């Protein structure tokens, strides 16, 4: 069981896909936190506007979701796939 999970959602202001991704992640996290209250889950939203390295790496892929520093998804967040990945880490 992984007692700590870190999500990083990389996007930029004014990006409609980024807004959709944020909503999708928040929906999944709501249910996940209810099921796994013992798991410390952190969500950090990062703008590529503020980070030249992230801009160079992900500018054409935003939004990008990383789970524990590994790319999980980009462009659109599949809520079922995200929940399955989190469940696997928490088990």
N, C-alpha and C positions, 0 to 999 in steps of 0.2 A: 504494500500500500504506500502510495506517495502522499505524505501528510502536507505537502506544500506544492501548489501549482501556480505558475506565473503565466499570465496571458499578456501579450503585447499586441495592441491593435494599431497598426501604422496606417496613417491616412493624411488628409490635409483638409483645411477648412473649405467649405463650399462644394465638397465632393458628394454628390447624391449617393453613390455607391458606398461611400464611407459612412454616411448617415444610416443607410440600410444595414450595413454590417454592425454598427454599434447597437442598433435595435435588436438584431438577431442574437448577438452575443449576450446582451442583457436578458433576453427572454430565456436563453439556455442557462445562464448563470443563476437566475432566480430559482428554477427547478433543481439545479444541481446543488446549490447551497442548502436547499430544504432537505435534500436526500443525504447530503454528506456534510453535516455541520462541523464535523471534526477536522475536515480538510481546510487548510488555510489557502484561500484562493485570492490572488491579486490580479486585478486588471489595470493595465497601464495603457492609456491612449497617447500615442506619440505622433506628432506632425512631422512630415518630411520637410516642411517649410523651415523648420528650426534645425535641421540636421543634414548637412551636405553629404555625409556618408550614406545615410538612408535614402536621400534623394537619388544618388548615383546608383544605388543598389535596387531600389523598388519603385522608381518613378512611374514606370509603365505597368505596374502590377497592383497599385493600391486599389482598395484596402488590402493589407496583408495581415494575417493573424498568425502570430507565433505562439506556440505552447512550449514553455520551458526552453526558449531560445531556438526552437526549430520551427520552420515554416509549416503551418498546418493547412492554410487556405489562402487564396488571393482572389480578388474581384468580387466574388459572391460567397457568403458564408452559408454552408449547408448545415442547418441546425441539428439535424439528426446525426450527421457525421461528427459534428463538434461534441455533442452530448456523449456519443459512443467513445470518443477519444478521452474525454474527461472521466467517464465511468471506468475505463480501462486503467487510467492512471490512479484512480482512487481505490481500486479494488486490490 
